[in-house]
Amino acid sequence: MSTSEHTRTADVLRLLPWTTPEGNPCYLSTDGDHSRLSQLADDLEEAQIDSGEQVLAGARAVLADPRAGERAVRFALTRAAECLADLLRIAVSRGERIPRGEP
C-alpha cells in the first residue's frame, strides 16, 4: 500500500486492536465512534493498556531480582513484547484518528 493510499485509508478506516487469525490487521469502517464495534474496540484497548501496566510491573520485579532465572526473564520479556505490540497498535490507531488540519 502506498503512502497516499495509507493516508486515504486512515481517514476512513479505524485500525482495530486485534488481527485476523493469519495476523493481518483488521479495520472498521463507520460513520461514528459510538457503534457497538467501536465501543468493543475501545474496551479492548483499555484492557490491553491495563494488562501492559501489570506486565511492566511484573517485568520490573523480575529484572530487580538478581536470583531470577533465565526462564523467568524470558517469560517476562515475552509478555512485555506482546504488550508492546498491542500498545503500538493502539498508538497507531489513535494517531490515525487525530483530526489533521488542511495543508
DSSP file with accessible surface (Angstrom, degrees, kcal/mol):
  #  RESIDUE AA STRUCTURE BP1 BP2  ACC     N-H-->O    O-->H-N    N-H-->O    O-->H-N    TCO  KAPPA ALPHA  PHI   PSI    X-CA   Y-CA   Z-CA
    1    1 A M              0   0  150      0, 0.0     2,-0.0     0, 0.0     0, 0.0   0.000 360.0 360.0 360.0 129.7    0.0    0.0    0.0
    2    2 A S     >  -     0   0   52      1,-0.1     4,-2.7     4,-0.0     5,-0.2  -0.280 360.0-107.6 -74.1 165.1    1.5    3.4   -1.0
    3    3 A T  H  > S+     0   0  117      1,-0.2     4,-2.7     2,-0.2     5,-0.2   0.916 120.9  50.2 -60.8 -41.8    1.7    6.3    1.5
    4    4 A S  H  > S+     0   0   76      1,-0.2     4,-2.4     2,-0.2    -1,-0.2   0.909 111.8  47.9 -66.8 -37.9   -1.1    8.2   -0.3
    5    5 A E  H  > S+     0   0   85      2,-0.2     4,-2.7     1,-0.2    -1,-0.2   0.912 111.9  50.4 -65.0 -42.0   -3.3    5.1   -0.1
    6    6 A H  H  X S+     0   0   74     -4,-2.7     4,-2.8     2,-0.2    -2,-0.2   0.931 111.1  48.4 -62.1 -43.7   -2.5    4.6    3.5
    7    7 A T  H  X S+     0   0   69     -4,-2.7     4,-1.4     2,-0.2    -2,-0.2   0.938 113.0  47.5 -62.3 -44.8   -3.3    8.2    4.3
    8    8 A R  H  X S+     0   0  151     -4,-2.4     4,-0.7     1,-0.2     3,-0.3   0.931 114.1  47.4 -62.7 -43.1   -6.6    8.0    2.5
    9    9 A T  H >X S+     0   0   33     -4,-2.7     4,-3.3     1,-0.2     3,-1.2   0.915 107.3  56.2 -64.8 -41.4   -7.5    4.7    4.2
   10   10 A A  H 3< S+     0   0   13     -4,-2.8    -1,-0.2     1,-0.3    -2,-0.2   0.821 102.2  57.2 -62.9 -29.3   -6.6    6.1    7.6
   11   11 A D  H 3< S+     0   0  114     -4,-1.4    -1,-0.3    -3,-0.3    -2,-0.2   0.747 120.9  26.9 -70.4 -23.6   -9.0    8.9    7.1
   12   12 A V  H << S+     0   0   92     -3,-1.2    18,-0.6    -4,-0.7     2,-0.3   0.767 115.8  57.0-109.0 -36.7  -11.9    6.4    6.6
   13   13 A L  E  <  -A   29   0A  47     -4,-3.3     2,-0.5    -5,-0.2    16,-0.2  -0.775  65.4-139.9-109.0 147.4  -11.0    3.3    8.5
   14   14 A R  E     -A   28   0A  10     14,-2.8    14,-2.2    -2,-0.3     2,-0.4  -0.890  21.1-129.0-103.6 127.0  -10.1    2.6   12.1
   15   15 A L  E     -A   27   0A  11     -2,-0.5    12,-0.2    12,-0.2    81,-0.0  -0.622  29.8-140.0 -71.3 123.8   -7.4    0.1   12.9
   16   16 A L  E     -     0   0A   6     10,-3.0    10,-0.4    -2,-0.4    22,-0.0  -0.528  16.2-114.8 -88.1 157.5   -8.8   -2.3   15.4
   17   17 A P  E    S+     0   0A   4      0, 0.0     2,-0.3     0, 0.0    73,-0.1   0.105  93.6  58.9 -82.3  26.1   -6.9   -3.7   18.4
   18   18 A W  E     -     0   0A  73      8,-0.2     8,-0.9    71,-0.1     2,-0.3  -0.940  69.4-140.6-143.5 167.4   -6.9   -7.3   17.0
   19   19 A T  E     -A   25   0A  61     -2,-0.3     7,-0.0     6,-0.2     5,-0.0  -0.765  29.2 -92.5-121.9 171.4   -5.8   -9.1   13.9
   20   20 A T    >   -     0   0   38      4,-2.8     3,-2.4    -2,-0.3    -1,-0.1  -0.301  50.3 -96.6 -71.8 167.3   -7.1  -11.9   11.7
   21   21 A P  T 3  S+     0   0  130      0, 0.0    -1,-0.1     0, 0.0    -2,-0.0   0.806 129.3  55.9 -57.1 -25.5   -6.1  -15.5   12.6
   22   22 A E  T 3  S-     0   0  145      2,-0.1    -2,-0.0     1,-0.0     0, 0.0   0.464 123.8-106.1 -84.3  -3.4   -3.4  -15.0    9.9
   23   23 A G  S <  S+     0   0   45     -3,-2.4    -1,-0.0     1,-0.3    -5,-0.0   0.561  72.5 141.6  91.9   8.2   -2.0  -12.0   11.7
   24   24 A N        -     0   0   92      1,-0.1    -4,-2.8    -5,-0.0    -1,-0.3  -0.536  57.1 -98.8 -82.0 151.4   -3.3   -9.4    9.3
   25   25 A P  E     -A   19   0A  61      0, 0.0     2,-0.4     0, 0.0    -6,-0.2  -0.300  30.9-142.1 -68.2 151.3   -4.7   -6.0   10.6
   26   26 A C  E     -     0   0A  26     -8,-0.9   -10,-3.0   -10,-0.4     2,-0.3  -0.934  16.0-164.9-112.7 140.7   -8.5   -5.5   10.9
   27   27 A Y  E     -A   15   0A  87     -2,-0.4     2,-0.4   -12,-0.2   -12,-0.2  -0.914   9.9-145.2-125.8 153.1  -10.2   -2.2   10.1
   28   28 A L  E     -A   14   0A  22    -14,-2.2   -14,-2.8    -2,-0.3     2,-0.6  -0.969   4.2-158.4-119.1 130.1  -13.6   -0.8   10.9
   29   29 A S  E     +A   13   0A  85     -2,-0.4     2,-0.3   -16,-0.2   -16,-0.1  -0.944  34.5 142.4-106.2 116.4  -15.5    1.5    8.6
   30   30 A T        -     0   0   51    -18,-0.6    -2,-0.1    -2,-0.6     3,-0.0  -0.986  54.5-132.2-151.3 156.7  -18.0    3.5   10.5
   31   31 A D  S    S+     0   0  178     -2,-0.3     2,-0.3     1,-0.0    -1,-0.1   0.603  89.9  25.3 -84.4 -14.9  -19.5    7.0   10.5
   32   32 A G    >   -     0   0   32      1,-0.0     3,-0.5    -3,-0.0     6,-0.1  -0.943  69.7-121.6-147.6 167.6  -19.1    7.4   14.2
   33   33 A D  T 3  S+     0   0   92     -2,-0.3    -1,-0.0     1,-0.2    -2,-0.0   0.321  99.7  71.4 -90.3   6.5  -17.2    6.4   17.3
   34   34 A H  T 3   +     0   0  162      4,-0.1    -1,-0.2     5,-0.0     2,-0.0   0.247  64.7 121.6-112.2  15.1  -20.2    5.1   19.2
   35   35 A S  S <> S-     0   0   37     -3,-0.5     4,-2.5     1,-0.1     5,-0.2  -0.291  76.5-108.6 -70.7 163.0  -21.0    2.0   17.2
   36   36 A R  H  > S+     0   0  228      1,-0.2     4,-2.2     2,-0.2     5,-0.1   0.908 120.8  47.8 -59.5 -42.6  -21.1   -1.3   19.1
   37   37 A L  H  > S+     0   0   70      2,-0.2     4,-2.5     1,-0.2    -1,-0.2   0.886 109.8  52.8 -69.5 -35.6  -17.9   -2.5   17.4
   38   38 A S  H  > S+     0   0    0      2,-0.2     4,-2.5     1,-0.2    -2,-0.2   0.918 110.1  48.6 -63.0 -42.5  -16.2    0.9   18.2
   39   39 A Q  H  X S+     0   0   77     -4,-2.5     4,-2.6     2,-0.2    -2,-0.2   0.902 110.3  51.2 -64.9 -40.8  -17.1    0.5   21.8
   40   40 A L  H  X S+     0   0   96     -4,-2.2     4,-2.6     2,-0.2    -2,-0.2   0.930 110.8  48.8 -61.0 -43.9  -15.9   -3.1   21.9
   41   41 A A  H  X S+     0   0    0     -4,-2.5     4,-2.6     2,-0.2    -2,-0.2   0.919 110.9  50.3 -62.8 -42.7  -12.6   -1.9   20.4
   42   42 A D  H  X S+     0   0   41     -4,-2.5     4,-2.2     2,-0.2    -2,-0.2   0.922 111.4  48.7 -60.1 -44.7  -12.3    0.9   23.0
   43   43 A D  H  X S+     0   0  104     -4,-2.6     4,-2.2     2,-0.2    -2,-0.2   0.909 111.9  48.5 -63.2 -42.0  -13.0   -1.6   25.8
   44   44 A L  H  X S+     0   0   61     -4,-2.6     4,-2.7     2,-0.2    -2,-0.2   0.910 109.1  53.3 -66.8 -39.4  -10.3   -4.0   24.4
   45   45 A E  H  X S+     0   0    1     -4,-2.6     4,-2.4     1,-0.2    -1,-0.2   0.924 109.3  49.1 -59.5 -44.0   -7.8   -1.2   24.1
   46   46 A E  H  X S+     0   0   90     -4,-2.2     4,-2.5     1,-0.2    -1,-0.2   0.913 111.1  49.6 -62.6 -41.7   -8.4   -0.2   27.7
   47   47 A A  H  X S+     0   0   53     -4,-2.2     4,-2.6     1,-0.2    -2,-0.2   0.898 110.6  50.8 -63.7 -38.6   -7.9   -3.9   28.8
   48   48 A Q  H  X S+     0   0   23     -4,-2.7     4,-2.4     2,-0.2    -2,-0.2   0.891 110.0  49.3 -67.1 -38.4   -4.7   -4.1   26.8
   49   49 A I  H  X S+     0   0   39     -4,-2.4     4,-2.2     2,-0.2    -2,-0.2   0.937 111.6  48.8 -65.2 -44.9   -3.4   -0.9   28.4
   50   50 A D  H  X S+     0   0   78     -4,-2.5     4,-2.1     1,-0.2    -2,-0.2   0.924 111.8  49.5 -59.8 -44.0   -4.2   -2.3   31.9
   51   51 A S  H  X S+     0   0   37     -4,-2.6     4,-2.9     1,-0.2     5,-0.2   0.911 108.2  53.9 -61.7 -41.8   -2.5   -5.6   31.0
   52   52 A G  H  X S+     0   0    8     -4,-2.4     4,-2.5     1,-0.2    -1,-0.2   0.898 107.2  50.9 -60.2 -40.0    0.5   -3.7   29.8
   53   53 A E  H  X S+     0   0  122     -4,-2.2     4,-2.1     2,-0.2    -1,-0.2   0.917 112.5  46.3 -64.2 -41.1    0.8   -1.8   33.1
   54   54 A Q  H  X S+     0   0  142     -4,-2.1     4,-2.3     2,-0.2    -2,-0.2   0.915 113.1  48.7 -67.7 -42.8    0.6   -5.1   35.0
   55   55 A V  H  X S+     0   0   20     -4,-2.9     4,-3.0     2,-0.2     5,-0.2   0.905 109.4  53.3 -64.9 -39.9    3.2   -6.8   32.8
   56   56 A L  H  X S+     0   0   83     -4,-2.5     4,-2.6    -5,-0.2    -1,-0.2   0.935 109.2  48.5 -60.0 -45.2    5.5   -3.8   33.1
   57   57 A A  H  X S+     0   0   62     -4,-2.1     4,-2.0     1,-0.2    -2,-0.2   0.925 113.6  47.3 -61.5 -42.8    5.3   -4.1   36.9
   58   58 A G  H  X S+     0   0   37     -4,-2.3     4,-2.4     2,-0.2    -2,-0.2   0.907 111.3  50.1 -65.8 -41.4    6.0   -7.8   36.8
   59   59 A A  H  X S+     0   0   13     -4,-3.0     4,-2.8     1,-0.2     5,-0.2   0.908 109.3  51.6 -64.7 -40.1    8.9   -7.4   34.4
   60   60 A R  H  X S+     0   0  164     -4,-2.6     4,-1.9    -5,-0.2    -1,-0.2   0.903 109.4  50.7 -62.4 -39.6   10.5   -4.7   36.6
   61   61 A A  H  X S+     0   0   63     -4,-2.0     4,-0.8     2,-0.2    -2,-0.2   0.919 111.4  47.6 -64.7 -42.4   10.2   -7.1   39.6
   62   62 A V  H >< S+     0   0   35     -4,-2.4     3,-1.0     1,-0.2     6,-0.3   0.937 112.7  48.7 -63.6 -45.4   11.8   -9.9   37.7
   63   63 A L  H 3< S+     0   0  130     -4,-2.8    -1,-0.2     1,-0.3    -2,-0.2   0.823 109.0  53.5 -66.1 -28.4   14.6   -7.6   36.5
   64   64 A A  H 3< S+     0   0   79     -4,-1.9    -1,-0.3    -5,-0.2    -2,-0.2   0.645  91.7  85.6 -79.8 -13.3   15.2   -6.3   40.0
   65   65 A D    X<  -     0   0   61     -3,-1.0     3,-1.9    -4,-0.8    -1,-0.1  -0.782  61.5-164.6 -92.9 107.1   15.6   -9.8   41.4
   66   66 A P  T 3  S+     0   0  126      0, 0.0    -1,-0.2     0, 0.0    -4,-0.0   0.707  89.4  57.4 -65.9 -15.1   19.2  -10.9   41.0
   67   67 A R  T 3  S+     0   0  211     -3,-0.1     2,-0.1     2,-0.0    -5,-0.0   0.469  75.9 123.2 -92.3  -1.7   18.1  -14.5   41.6
   68   68 A A    <   -     0   0   27     -3,-1.9     2,-0.1    -6,-0.3    -6,-0.0  -0.395  56.6-136.9 -62.7 132.2   15.6  -14.6   38.7
   69   69 A G     >  -     0   0   42     -2,-0.1     4,-2.3     1,-0.1     5,-0.2  -0.260  24.4 -96.2 -86.3 175.4   16.5  -17.4   36.4
   70   70 A E  H  > S+     0   0  146      1,-0.2     4,-3.0     2,-0.2     5,-0.2   0.894 122.3  55.6 -59.4 -40.3   16.5  -17.5   32.6
   71   71 A R  H  > S+     0   0  222      1,-0.2     4,-2.4     2,-0.2    -1,-0.2   0.921 109.3  46.2 -61.0 -43.8   13.0  -18.9   32.4
   72   72 A A  H  > S+     0   0   41      2,-0.2     4,-2.6     1,-0.2    -1,-0.2   0.914 114.4  47.5 -65.8 -41.5   11.5  -16.0   34.5
   73   73 A V  H  X S+     0   0   55     -4,-2.3     4,-2.6     2,-0.2     5,-0.2   0.929 112.7  48.6 -66.8 -43.3   13.4  -13.4   32.5
   74   74 A R  H  X S+     0   0  152     -4,-3.0     4,-2.6    -5,-0.2    -2,-0.2   0.911 112.4  49.0 -63.3 -40.9   12.4  -15.0   29.1
   75   75 A F  H  X S+     0   0  141     -4,-2.4     4,-2.6    -5,-0.2     5,-0.2   0.945 112.2  47.8 -63.0 -47.0    8.7  -15.2   30.3
   76   76 A A  H  X S+     0   0   11     -4,-2.6     4,-2.5     1,-0.2    -2,-0.2   0.915 114.1  46.9 -61.3 -41.8    8.8  -11.5   31.4
   77   77 A L  H  X S+     0   0  119     -4,-2.6     4,-2.7     2,-0.2    -1,-0.2   0.909 110.9  51.9 -69.0 -39.3   10.4  -10.4   28.1
   78   78 A T  H  X S+     0   0   73     -4,-2.6     4,-2.1    -5,-0.2    -2,-0.2   0.945 113.2  43.9 -61.5 -48.2    7.9  -12.4   26.0
   79   79 A R  H  X S+     0   0   72     -4,-2.6     4,-2.4     1,-0.2    -1,-0.2   0.903 112.8  52.5 -64.6 -40.1    4.9  -10.9   27.8
   80   80 A A  H  X S+     0   0   33     -4,-2.5     4,-2.6    -5,-0.2    -2,-0.2   0.913 109.2  49.8 -63.0 -40.0    6.5   -7.4   27.6
   81   81 A A  H  X S+     0   0   55     -4,-2.7     4,-2.2     2,-0.2    -1,-0.2   0.903 110.2  50.6 -65.4 -40.6    7.0   -7.8   23.8
   82   82 A E  H  X S+     0   0   89     -4,-2.1     4,-2.0     1,-0.2    -2,-0.2   0.934 113.1  45.3 -61.5 -45.4    3.4   -9.0   23.4
   83   83 A C  H  X S+     0   0    6     -4,-2.4     4,-2.8     2,-0.2    -2,-0.2   0.881 109.8  54.6 -67.7 -37.5    2.1   -6.0   25.4
   84   84 A L  H  X S+     0   0  102     -4,-2.6     4,-2.6     2,-0.2     5,-0.2   0.925 107.5  50.6 -61.7 -42.3    4.4   -3.6   23.5
   85   85 A A  H  X S+     0   0   59     -4,-2.2     4,-2.0     1,-0.2    -1,-0.2   0.924 111.9  48.0 -60.7 -43.7    3.0   -4.8   20.2
   86   86 A D  H  X S+     0   0   54     -4,-2.0     4,-2.1     1,-0.2    -2,-0.2   0.929 113.0  47.4 -61.1 -45.9   -0.6   -4.2   21.5
   87   87 A L  H  X S+     0   0   60     -4,-2.8     4,-2.5     1,-0.2    -2,-0.2   0.865 109.6  52.5 -69.3 -33.5    0.3   -0.8   22.7
   88   88 A L  H  X S+     0   0  101     -4,-2.6     4,-2.6     2,-0.2    -1,-0.2   0.908 108.5  51.3 -66.8 -38.8    2.0    0.2   19.5
   89   89 A R  H  X S+     0   0   58     -4,-2.0     4,-2.7    -5,-0.2    -2,-0.2   0.920 110.6  49.1 -62.6 -41.6   -1.2   -0.9   17.6
   90   90 A I  H  X S+     0   0    6     -4,-2.1     4,-3.0     2,-0.2     5,-0.3   0.935 110.6  50.4 -62.5 -44.5   -3.3    1.3   19.9
   91   91 A A  H  X S+     0   0   61     -4,-2.5     4,-2.6     1,-0.2    -2,-0.2   0.920 112.2  46.5 -61.7 -43.7   -0.9    4.3   19.4
   92   92 A V  H  X S+     0   0   73     -4,-2.6     4,-2.5     2,-0.2    -1,-0.2   0.945 113.4  49.3 -63.0 -46.6   -1.1    3.9   15.6
   93   93 A S  H  X S+     0   0    1     -4,-2.7     4,-0.9     1,-0.2    -2,-0.2   0.936 115.4  42.4 -59.6 -47.0   -4.9    3.5   15.7
   94   94 A R  H >< S+     0   0   95     -4,-3.0     3,-0.5     1,-0.2     4,-0.4   0.895 112.6  53.9 -69.8 -36.9   -5.4    6.6   17.9
   95   95 A G  H >< S+     0   0   24     -4,-2.6     3,-1.0    -5,-0.3    -1,-0.2   0.881 105.8  53.1 -63.0 -38.3   -2.8    8.6   16.0
   96   96 A E  H 3< S+     0   0   21     -4,-2.5    -1,-0.2     1,-0.2    -2,-0.2   0.743 106.4  54.6 -69.3 -20.1   -4.6    7.9   12.7
   97   97 A R  T << S+     0   0   73     -4,-0.9    -1,-0.2    -3,-0.5    -2,-0.2   0.487  79.1 109.6 -94.8   0.1   -7.9    9.2   14.2
   98   98 A I  S <  S-     0   0  102     -3,-1.0     2,-0.1    -4,-0.4    -3,-0.0  -0.608  79.9-113.3 -74.7 125.8   -6.5   12.6   15.3
   99   99 A P        -     0   0  123      0, 0.0     2,-0.4     0, 0.0    -1,-0.1  -0.358  32.3-150.0 -61.8 135.5   -8.0   15.2   13.1
  100  100 A R        -     0   0  164     -2,-0.1     2,-0.1    -3,-0.0     0, 0.0  -0.879  11.6-120.7-109.7 141.1   -5.4   16.8   10.8
  101  101 A G        -     0   0   69     -2,-0.4    -1,-0.0     1,-0.1     0, 0.0  -0.344  38.3 -92.7 -73.2 158.2   -5.6   20.3    9.6
  102  102 A E              0   0  177      1,-0.1    -1,-0.1    -2,-0.1     0, 0.0  -0.519 360.0 360.0 -69.9 137.5   -5.7   21.1    5.9
  103  103 A P              0   0  169      0, 0.0    -1,-0.1     0, 0.0    -3,-0.0  -0.225 360.0 360.0 -70.3 360.0   -2.2   21.7    4.4
